[in-house]
Structures are given as structure tokens and as C-alpha cells.
Amino acid sequence: MPDEVEAQRIRNPWGQGERLRTEILDAAGRLFSELGGEEALTIRGVARAVGIAPASISQHFADKAALVRGVIEHDYERLSAVMREADESVAGDDVVGRVRAQMHAYCWFAIENPGHYRLMLGNRRPVGQEEAGQRPQGPLVSIVGAVIAAFERCEQAGKRLRVPSERAAIMVFVGTHGRVALYHSDPEAGGGADRILPFVDELISLVFD
């Protein structure tokens, strides 16, 4: 019964609905990993994992599709955070090291969260955006934007690039993504996970003059 289910967890104080939303997303993300895909994910199962009634989820997500989109956005926020933390962990004047740190963080996130990573990369931009004539937006575009900014810092610091900073960033990002995708398709391909970071470092070095 709804009241019994609600009693299984400590109710969030009034005004802390965002906390419950985060709990729902965290639970949905865990279940997604355990179940191996979004097909097996259900609103009822997520509600059970959080300890709330299914109706409580509808206050934050209209349906399962909205919940899956929420998980994707939540995962992109996590990825952005780990890349930002990696960038900030390197000395500010080591601009190339900051690029490497960001891309290493991207790789480790993809390696450690394979199911989430596949879901994230399969996410398409909102329907109708093309018709509106808007520039593509979305979480993946933001990730690429952070990499472009990192290469622009390199150029501003006097590090010469073989191609414009935006093109260098996209080349490195696409190459890194392709290498991670190869690993996911065959974990032993090319020597396994321990060969991914050296590959990325070499890829980055190739775009510098």
C-alpha cells in the first residue's frame, strides 16, 4: 500500500523535492546497471528501490521515457563533474596536462560505467530542434565544448596546434570515443583497458606541432 511503502524511508523535509529527485535518479541508475538495460527498468521497480509509492515518481517524471532522459542528464552531470575535477587537479599552467587529465577522466568513466555510457551516447538531441534552426545543444555538446575550451587554452598559452583548436578537440574526442567503443565491443581488443590511456596520450600529442 502507498502509505506502507512511504513509511519504509525517511520522508524528505518540505521543500527538499530536489533531494528526492536525485534519490530516484540514483536508484534508477543502479537498477539500469544491474538489469543491463532500460528495457527491464520499471517505474514500480525504481519506486521500490527508493522506498516510495510509484505515484511519487510521477511528481518528478511523467513516464518511464522521462525518467530515462533524467538518468541520461544525471550521468552527463556526473561525467562533467569528473572531467572538471580532473582538469582542476592539474597545475593551471600545464595546459596540455589538463587536456590529458580531462580525456583520461572521460575514459575511466566510460570504462567503469559501460551500460550508462552506451545509454548516454545513444541519446539523440530533442526532436524539432533542427526545424527551429537552433544550433545543436545538449549534454554531449557541452562535453565536447569543454574539450574545445581546453585546446583553446593550449593555443592561448602558445602551444602550437597542427589544426585549429576546435578541429583538434573534435579529432581527439572522436578518436577517444572510438577507442573506448572498441574496448566495449571486445575488452581484449588492442590489449585491454590498460592500453586506452596511452593511446589517448599519443592521439593528443599528434595534434600538437
C-alpha positions in Angstrom: 0.0 0.0 0.0 1.2 3.5 -0.7 1.3 4.6 3.0 3.3 1.4 3.9 5.8 2.0 1.1 6.3 5.6 2.1 6.9 4.5 5.7 9.9 2.5 4.5 12.0 5.6 4.0 12.6 8.8 5.9 10.5 11.5 4.3 12.3 14.5 2.9 11.6 17.7 4.7 9.2 20.1 3.0 10.9 21.9 0.2 13.5 19.2 -0.5 11.9 17.7 -3.5 15.1 18.0 -5.4 16.7 15.6 -3.0 14.0 13.0 -3.7 14.5 13.6 -7.4 18.2 12.8 -7.0 17.4 9.7 -5.0 15.1 8.5 -7.7 17.8 9.1 -10.4 20.4 7.3 -8.3 18.2 4.3 -7.8 17.2 4.2 -11.5 20.9 4.4 -12.4 21.8 1.5 -10.1 18.9 -0.6 -11.4 19.8 0.2 -15.0 23.3 -1.2 -14.4 22.0 -4.3 -12.6 19.3 -5.1 -15.1 21.6 -4.5 -18.1 19.4 -2.0 -20.0 16.5 0.3 -19.9 14.0 -2.3 -21.3 13.9 -4.0 -17.9 13.6 -0.8 -15.9 10.2 0.0 -14.5 8.7 2.8 -12.5 7.4 0.4 -9.9 10.9 -1.2 -9.6 12.5 2.2 -9.1 9.9 3.2 -6.5 10.5 0.0 -4.6 14.2 0.7 -4.6 13.8 4.2 -3.2 11.0 3.1 -0.8 8.2 5.3 -2.1 4.9 4.9 -3.9 5.1 4.8 -7.8 2.8 7.9 -7.8 5.6 9.9 -6.0 7.8 9.4 -9.0 5.2 10.9 -11.4 5.6 14.2 -9.5 9.1 14.4 -11.0 8.9 12.3 -14.1 5.8 11.9 -16.3 6.6 8.5 -17.5 9.4 6.0 -18.0 10.8 7.8 -21.0 11.1 11.0 -19.0 12.9 9.0 -16.2 15.4 7.5 -18.7 16.1 11.0 -20.0 16.6 12.2 -16.4 19.1 9.4 -15.9 21.0 10.4 -19.0 21.2 14.0 -18.0 22.2 13.0 -14.4 25.0 10.8 -15.9 26.2 13.6 -18.1 26.4 15.8 -15.0 28.5 13.2 -13.3 30.8 12.9 -16.3 31.1 16.7 -16.5 32.0 16.8 -12.8 34.7 14.2 -13.0 36.2 15.8 -16.1 36.1 19.2 -14.4 37.7 17.8 -11.2 40.4 16.1 -13.3 41.1 19.4 -15.1 41.4 21.3 -11.7 43.7 18.7 -10.3 46.5 19.7 -12.7 48.6 22.9 -12.3 46.9 25.7 -14.2 49.9 26.4 -16.4 50.2 22.8 -17.5 47.6 23.3 -20.3 48.4 20.1 -22.2 48.4 18.1 -18.9 44.9 19.5 -18.3 43.7 18.2 -21.7 45.1 14.7 -20.9 43.5 14.7 -17.4 40.1 15.5 -18.9 40.3 12.8 -21.5 41.6 10.3 -19.0 38.6 11.0 -16.8 36.3 10.6 -19.7 37.8 7.2 -20.5 37.7 5.9 -16.9 34.0 7.0 -16.6 33.2 5.1 -19.8 35.1 2.0 -18.7 33.6 1.9 -15.2 30.0 2.7 -16.3 29.6 0.7 -19.6 25.8 0.5 -19.5 25.3 4.2 -18.7 27.9 5.2 -21.3 26.0 3.3 -24.0 22.7 4.9 -22.9 24.3 8.3 -22.9 25.8 8.0 -26.4 22.6 6.7 -27.8 20.7 9.8 -26.7 19.6 12.0 -29.5 19.0 15.7 -29.4 15.4 16.9 -28.9 13.1 16.4 -31.9 12.2 19.7 -33.6 15.5 21.4 -32.8 16.6 21.2 -36.4 13.3 22.7 -37.7 13.8 25.6 -35.3 17.1 26.4 -36.9 18.9 26.3 -33.5 22.5 25.3 -33.0 22.7 21.8 -31.6 22.6 21.7 -27.8 22.6 19.0 -25.2 24.8 17.3 -22.7 27.1 15.7 -25.2 27.7 19.0 -27.0 28.6 20.5 -23.6 31.2 17.8 -23.0 32.8 18.4 -26.4 32.6 22.2 -25.6 34.7 21.6 -22.5 37.4 19.8 -24.6 37.4 22.6 -27.2 37.9 25.1 -24.4 40.8 23.0 -23.1 42.5 23.1 -26.5 41.8 26.9 -26.9 43.7 27.4 -23.6 46.6 25.5 -25.1 46.7 27.7 -28.1 46.4 30.8 -25.9 49.4 29.6 -23.9 51.5 29.4 -27.0 51.2 25.7 -27.7 51.1 25.3 -31.5 48.5 23.0 -33.0 48.6 21.4 -36.4 44.9 22.3 -36.9 42.5 24.8 -35.4 41.7 24.2 -31.7 38.1 23.2 -32.4 39.1 20.7 -35.0 41.9 19.3 -32.8 39.4 18.9 -29.9 36.9 17.1 -32.1 39.6 14.8 -33.5 40.8 13.9 -30.1 37.3 13.4 -28.7 36.1 11.3 -31.6 39.3 9.2 -31.5 39.0 8.7 -27.8 35.3 7.7 -28.1 36.2 5.3 -30.9 38.9 3.6 -28.8 36.5 3.2 -25.9 33.8 1.8 -28.2 36.3 -0.7 -29.4 37.1 -1.7 -25.9 33.4 -2.2 -25.1 32.8 -4.3 -28.2 35.8 -6.5 -27.3 37.5 -5.8 -23.9 40.7 -7.6 -25.0 40.9 -5.8 -28.3 44.2 -3.9 -28.6 45.5 -5.1 -25.3 42.5 -4.2 -23.0 41.8 -1.2 -20.8 45.4 -0.6 -19.8 46.2 0.4 -23.5 43.4 3.0 -23.7 45.1 5.9 -21.9 48.5 5.5 -23.7 46.5 5.6 -27.0 44.7 8.8 -25.9 48.0 10.4 -24.9 49.5 9.6 -28.3 46.4 10.9 -30.0 46.7 14.2 -28.1 50.4 14.5 -29.0 49.7 14.1 -32.7 47.6 17.3 -32.9 50.4 19.4 -31.5 53.1 20.8 -33.8 
